[in-house]
Amino acid sequence: MPPSPYLQVTTTGDDREALERLAQLLVAERLAACVQLTGPVQSHYFWEGRTESAVEWQLQAKTREDLQATVFELIATHHSYQVPQLVAVRLEHVSTAYGNWIDESLKRPD
């Protein structure tokens, strides 16, 4: 069986409203079929030589592999972080109906 073309792209941010706008943009631009925002989550990380901690929200976008670079670029362009988390994980097991829905949702109108 060939690998699934579907991905889940994840980023985090400390401004829920900014991530809401980013989610709406991803869907409006037909780069994501669905975007979910969860949180708050407590993040611990190493930044500029120090251990840091922050309350963040997590954005998860369902998309396809052929759109990954564009999704990453859009997120990076509109994100407030200097180095935003940009992670894509292949969705290995996707039902046919859900995969078809993703494909239909990502079609741009003529």
N, C-alpha and C positions, 0 to 999 in steps of 0.2 A: 504494500500500500504506500503510495507517495505521501510525503510529509504534508501536513495541513498547511494551507496558505494563510491561516488566520492567526492573529497575534493579539495579545493584550499588552498595551503600552501603559506604563505606570510612571507617574511623577508625583511629587509632593510639594506643598507650599504652605506658608503660614497665613495666607489671606484667602479665606473661604470665598469671598465675593469675586476675587480675581480668578480663582479656579473655576467658579461657576461660569464666568464669562468665557474662559478658555474652553470649557466643556461645550458651551453653546456654539462657539466658533468652530470647533472640530466637527460637530454634527452638521452645522449649516454649510460648511465647506465640503461636506460629504467625504471627510477623511476618517470619520469614526461612525459606526452604526449605532453605537451606544456608549455613553460615558457615565460612569458611576463615581460619585464623590462620597467618601467615607471619612469618618473621624469624629472628633479629633483623635490623633494618635500622638504619643510621646516619642520623639526621636532623639537619639543620642548619636553624636558623630564627632569626627575629628576635623577641625577647620582652622586653617592659618596657625598651626602649631599648638592649638589648644583643644581640649575636649569641650564640646558644647552640648546643649540640650534645648529643645524647642517643642512647642505644641504645633502640630501640623495637620493638614488634611491630605488625604490620598486620592488622586484621580486615576481611574483605570478606564482606558479607552479600548473598545473592540474594533479591530481594523484588519487589513490584509497586509501581507508581507510586501507587496509591490508599492504600498503607500507609506511604509515605515520611515523612509528618509524625509518625506514631506511632513509627516506627523511630527517627527523629532524637530525639524526646522521650525515649524509653526509654534510648537511649545517653547523652544529656546528663544524665539523672537519675542514672544509675549509674556515670558516668565520673568518674575522680579529677581530671581536668584542669579548670581553670577555663574554658578555651575549647577543647573537643575538636575535632579535625578531624571534620567532618560533610560528606561529599561524596557525591553520588549521580550516577552516570553511567548513562545509558540503554543497555541492551543491545540494540543495533540488529538484530543477526542472531542469532536464537534458533531452534533447531530446534523443530518442532511438538511432538515427543515431550518435549523438555526443558521447553518452555513449559507443556505439560499437566501435567508432574510438579510444576513450581513451583505452578501453580494448585491441584492436589490437596493439596500439602503445606501450603498456607496456609489451607485450609478448617478452620474451627473445628468441633470435634465438637458435635453437637446436645445 
